[in-house]
């Protein structure tokens, strides 16, 4: 399949600063390609080079035609750029702004045609801006102007659409609407290159991603191949964990602050989703966290995997085997602090409580009375009370404040 847009050895220098170097990529019919990267990586400059509004070296090809040999009108028939800036200096109505997108399709002094009017109305309808058609854009919110300028770019009806942060001023519903409309417009014959800072939006809606870093392409390919810990760490200078979101099934990520490796070891005993909030709290802090015994499919295990926490596991719907019990006990014995979540106590997981009997420092989360969580006929309840008698018993909402105080006291000792 022939590319609608290609860049080969593309470069750009602004003043004495090299902004882009050695850029090579192609965009094909039916594709929505996300252009990602940190601020200053060259995303907006690259979009400007692709429609000749920025001077560049190298070669840009639109279809089979070199960009350098095309007039401004010919370029506008093939590619449209929606800028990040939404300010409009004149009090045009939304319909008049969208109609400006039709200028490349008629001569300099030619009047608006019936086809122009039809395209404008169709685009206003497609982008859900028909209700804004008679309003002055100078009296609109930034998000409303952004939607109108998106409609203008679509009305231009190019082969390739270049969008610079098209959802930056929009709420969640319109972010989804913009990308839904974009994919509908692209269909099988057109293409879009979208500069976007929200990596989750990019992963959800783009067929491919191009990751820029310091004016060069650091990675290109499917979202799951580009959004890797190594790539994101190199581009954004952060420690990040990448995982498959269990709800969406798409690639997702969790940033963590860089710094010295945590020295405080906290072991969490949970199950059935009871420890999810505890694990999130610890995962966002400076702790080395382990957990157990958890079964595949458990929300607690999913949360722990996001943060890369070592976990003792066992098969679901079965008693905890001796090896898992012993591994859980050793982690609790070695930990600086062990936290028992507000878990249900049943015959299959009662040994989770037995495994923490030797813990040095013990916290028990008690959001619900243990009597309503005991399904062992009283044996598990008696064990729980033995633990609670030598533990600090807290509500889940109290844990964050207690941890800060405990760490402070531990540091003083």
Beta strands, then each sheet from edge to edge (+ up, - down):
strand 1: 3-14
strand 2: 17-28
strand 3: 32-36
strand 4: 57-62
strand 5: 65-66
strand 6: 79-82
strand 7: 160-164
strand 8: 191-195
strand 9: 208-213
strand 10: 216-221
strand 11: 239-244
strand 12: 251-256
strand 13: 265-269
strand 14: 288-295
strand 15: 310-314
strand 16: 337-340
strand 17: 362-365
strand 18: 392-394
sheet 1: 2+ 1- 4+ 5-
sheet 2: 6+ 7+ 8+ 3+ 9+ 10-
sheet 3: 11+ 12-
sheet 4: 15+ 14+ 13+ 16+ 17+ 18+
end
